[in-house]
């Protein structure tokens, strides 16, 4: 049976935690990715996904209606 290591993405794309959601979306789009590893000083602290961005956008839309 394959291990996680066998199927994981090896060239990980990261984004600094202080970047905007728009910058993250642009980077995901340009790289053809559905998620990015979030880093602070090259140390991974989280992950942002397309779903996170959609949910935040919907919450913002609801707040403004």
N, C-alpha and C positions, 0 to 999 in steps of 0.2 A: 504494500500500500504506500502511495506517495506521502511524503512528509510535508509539513508546511514549508519548510526550506526549499523543497523541490518546486513548489508552485508559486512562491511569493514573488512580488515585484522586487527586482534587485536594484534598479535605478530609481530610487525614491526621490520625489520632488517635494521640496519643503517650502514653507512660507513663514516669515517672522510673525510672531504674535501681534505685533503692533501695526501690521498692514490692515487695510480696510477689507470689508467683505467684498466690495466691488473688485479690488485687486486680486483677491482669491478667486473670484469667479472668472476674471479675465485669464488668470494663469491656468485654471482648470480647462478653460475653453481652448486656449492656445496649445496646451499640451495634450488635449484629448483625454483628460482624466476626470474621474468622478469624486476624487478626494485628494487632500493634501495633508502631509504631516506638518503640524504647527510646532515651531521651535522658538526657543529663547536662547540666544548665544549658542546656536547649533545643538542645543539639548532638546530632544523631543518632549513636548509637554501636552500634546493632544493631537486631534485629527479634526478636520473640517470636511464635511461631505456636501454633495449637491443637495441632499435632503435637508441638511442644516440651513443652507441658504434659502431654499424654498420655504421652509417653515418660518424663518425669520422674516422673509418678505411678506408672507401671508399675515403674520402677526402685526407687522407695521401697517399693512393695508387696513386691517381691522381697526387698529388704533386711530387711523385717520378718517374713518367713515362715521 
